[in-house]
């Protein structure tokens, strides 16, 4: 009779469990991001996994999210699976949403100015105006009132103009850990080219990140206009005009 290697069996079980745990996590994420309910068959086909395994893991997710410590539930809706808030929490969630600060809305001029400050900081008002090519004192006041920018001392030049920088509120509003997470202009240009060819792809819910890219877009356009050479002036002619024939 052949001997069974017990140690090999104990090693294979955790590996199988880990694989199913990862698949379960993926199924949870899929149910979360999809707007329309997906059936177990659709998910199994897309992930190339056995339907019986996918169905079993979905049933486990439904059971787990039905527990009272979860504010969300996973339910079968119209032949598929959908994640939603539990009915008993609707009033509390509705009251919370009403108290939320309205989403940040900036004009194109404010967004362009903020982009200049974010990528060129610390920067003075004359430098901002020189880059943008227009006056923008009122725009700066708006950004100061929104606490998106703040004074950063004075530049040691003639007149000592005030320097401006972005604030912690700027990082919060645009979902950035720090300024190093701002996409570089080169990275943004590459992302822009990719988005043109993949515009129909489903994107995750990342509004803040999209706003950061919008900041980069404005900075890229401003940076390009700053670098663009001025059109050559027409050469002046010193030669006298020829008299008209009588």
SEKOL-419189 format. One record per residue (C-alpha): residue number from 0; residue in one letter; x, y, z. Coordinates in steps of 0.5 Angstrom, whole numbers, plus 500, padded with zeros to 3 digits. Example, Ala and Ser with C-alpha at 12.3 -4.5 7.8 and 13.67 -1.06 7.14 Angstrom:
SEKOL-419189
0; A; 525; 491; 516
1; S; 527; 498; 514
***
This chain:
SEKOL-419189
0; X; 500; 500; 500
1; X; 503; 507; 498
2; X; 504; 512; 503
3; X; 500; 518; 503
4; X; 505; 525; 504
5; X; 500; 528; 510
6; X; 505; 535; 509
7; X; 503; 535; 502
8; X; 496; 535; 503
9; X; 496; 540; 508
10; X; 500; 545; 504
11; X; 495; 544; 498
12; X; 489; 546; 502
13; X; 491; 553; 504
14; X; 493; 554; 497
15; X; 486; 552; 495
16; X; 483; 557; 500
17; X; 487; 563; 498
18; X; 485; 562; 491
19; X; 478; 562; 493
20; X; 478; 568; 498
21; X; 481; 572; 492
22; X; 476; 570; 487
23; X; 471; 572; 493
24; X; 474; 579; 494
25; X; 474; 580; 486
26; X; 466; 578; 486
27; X; 465; 583; 491
28; X; 468; 588; 488
29; X; 465; 586; 481
30; X; 458; 587; 484
31; X; 460; 593; 487
32; X; 462; 597; 481
33; X; 457; 595; 476
34; X; 451; 599; 475
35; X; 447; 593; 472
36; X; 446; 587; 476
37; X; 450; 581; 473
38; X; 448; 574; 474
39; X; 453; 568; 476
40; X; 453; 566; 469
41; X; 456; 572; 467
42; X; 461; 573; 472
43; X; 463; 566; 471
44; X; 464; 567; 464
45; X; 468; 573; 465
46; X; 473; 570; 470
47; X; 473; 564; 467
48; X; 471; 560; 473
49; X; 467; 554; 474
50; X; 459; 556; 475
51; X; 458; 552; 481
52; X; 464; 555; 485
53; X; 462; 562; 483
54; X; 455; 561; 485
55; X; 457; 558; 492
56; X; 462; 564; 493
57; X; 456; 569; 491
58; X; 451; 565; 496
59; X; 457; 566; 502
60; X; 457; 574; 500
61; X; 450; 575; 500
62; X; 450; 571; 507
63; X; 456; 575; 510
64; X; 453; 582; 508
65; X; 446; 580; 511
66; X; 449; 580; 518
67; X; 447; 587; 522
68; X; 454; 589; 522
69; X; 454; 591; 515
70; X; 450; 597; 512
71; X; 450; 594; 505
72; X; 447; 588; 503
73; X; 448; 584; 496
74; X; 441; 581; 494
75; X; 439; 578; 488
76; X; 435; 583; 483
77; X; 432; 581; 476
78; X; 436; 575; 475
79; X; 443; 578; 478
80; X; 447; 581; 484
81; X; 446; 588; 486
82; X; 450; 592; 492
83; X; 446; 597; 496
84; X; 445; 600; 502
85; X; 440; 597; 507
86; X; 433; 599; 508
87; X; 433; 600; 515
88; X; 439; 605; 514
89; X; 436; 609; 509
90; X; 433; 615; 513
91; X; 440; 616; 517
92; X; 444; 616; 510
93; X; 439; 621; 507
94; X; 440; 626; 513
95; X; 447; 625; 512
96; X; 448; 626; 505
97; X; 443; 633; 506
98; X; 449; 635; 511
99; X; 455; 634; 506
100; X; 458; 640; 503
101; X; 456; 641; 496
102; X; 462; 639; 491
103; X; 467; 643; 489
104; X; 466; 647; 483
105; X; 471; 652; 480
106; X; 470; 656; 473
107; X; 475; 655; 468
108; X; 479; 661; 470
109; X; 480; 659; 477
110; X; 482; 652; 475
111; X; 487; 654; 470
112; X; 490; 659; 476
113; X; 490; 653; 481
114; X; 493; 649; 476
115; X; 499; 654; 475
116; X; 500; 655; 483
117; X; 500; 647; 484
118; X; 505; 646; 479
119; X; 509; 652; 479
120; X; 509; 654; 487
121; X; 511; 658; 490
122; X; 509; 663; 485
123; X; 507; 670; 485
124; X; 501; 674; 482
125; X; 505; 677; 477
126; X; 508; 671; 475
127; X; 501; 667; 475
128; X; 498; 673; 470
129; X; 505; 673; 466
130; X; 503; 665; 465
131; X; 496; 666; 464
132; X; 496; 672; 460
133; X; 490; 675; 463
134; X; 489; 679; 470
135; X; 486; 675; 475
136; X; 486; 678; 482
137; X; 479; 676; 483
138; X; 480; 669; 482
139; X; 486; 669; 487
140; X; 481; 671; 492
141; X; 476; 666; 490
142; X; 481; 661; 491
143; X; 483; 664; 498
144; X; 476; 664; 500
145; X; 476; 657; 498
146; X; 482; 655; 502
147; X; 485; 652; 496
148; X; 491; 656; 496
149; X; 495; 660; 502
150; X; 500; 666; 502
151; X; 507; 663; 503
152; X; 511; 669; 505
153; X; 514; 674; 500
154; X; 519; 673; 494
155; X; 525; 677; 495
156; X; 525; 681; 489
157; X; 523; 689; 488
158; X; 517; 690; 491
159; X; 517; 683; 495
160; X; 510; 680; 492
161; X; 506; 675; 496
162; X; 508; 668; 494
163; X; 502; 663; 494
164; X; 502; 655; 495
165; X; 496; 650; 495
166; X; 494; 648; 502
167; X; 492; 641; 505
168; X; 484; 643; 503
169; X; 487; 643; 496
170; X; 490; 636; 497
171; X; 483; 633; 501
172; X; 479; 636; 495
173; X; 483; 633; 490
174; X; 484; 626; 493
175; X; 491; 627; 494
176; X; 496; 624; 499
177; X; 501; 630; 497
178; X; 504; 634; 491
179; X; 508; 628; 489
180; X; 501; 625; 487
181; X; 500; 630; 482
182; X; 501; 627; 475
183; X; 507; 630; 471
184; X; 505; 634; 465
185; X; 508; 628; 461
186; X; 504; 623; 464
187; X; 498; 627; 463
188; X; 499; 627; 456
189; X; 500; 620; 455
190; X; 494; 619; 459
191; X; 490; 623; 455
192; X; 492; 619; 449
193; X; 490; 613; 452
194; X; 483; 616; 454
195; X; 482; 617; 447
196; X; 483; 610; 444
197; X; 479; 607; 451
198; X; 474; 612; 452
199; X; 468; 607; 452
200; X; 472; 603; 458
201; X; 469; 603; 464
202; X; 472; 607; 470
203; X; 472; 606; 477
204; X; 469; 611; 482
205; X; 475; 616; 482
206; X; 472; 623; 482
207; X; 478; 626; 486
208; X; 483; 623; 481
209; X; 479; 625; 475
210; X; 479; 632; 478
211; X; 487; 632; 479
212; X; 488; 630; 472
213; X; 483; 636; 470
214; X; 488; 640; 474
215; X; 494; 637; 470
216; X; 490; 638; 464
217; X; 490; 646; 465
218; X; 497; 646; 467
219; X; 499; 643; 461
220; X; 495; 647; 456
221; X; 498; 653; 460
222; X; 505; 651; 460
223; X; 504; 649; 453
224; X; 502; 657; 451
225; X; 508; 659; 456
226; X; 513; 655; 452
227; X; 510; 657; 445
228; X; 514; 662; 441
229; X; 511; 669; 439
230; X; 510; 670; 432
231; X; 516; 673; 428
232; X; 515; 680; 427
233; X; 514; 683; 420
234; X; 521; 686; 417
235; X; 521; 693; 417
236; X; 523; 696; 410
237; X; 527; 702; 410
238; X; 526; 703; 402
239; X; 522; 709; 400
240; X; 515; 707; 397
241; X; 516; 708; 389
242; X; 512; 714; 387
243; X; 505; 712; 383
244; X; 505; 714; 376
245; X; 501; 719; 374
***
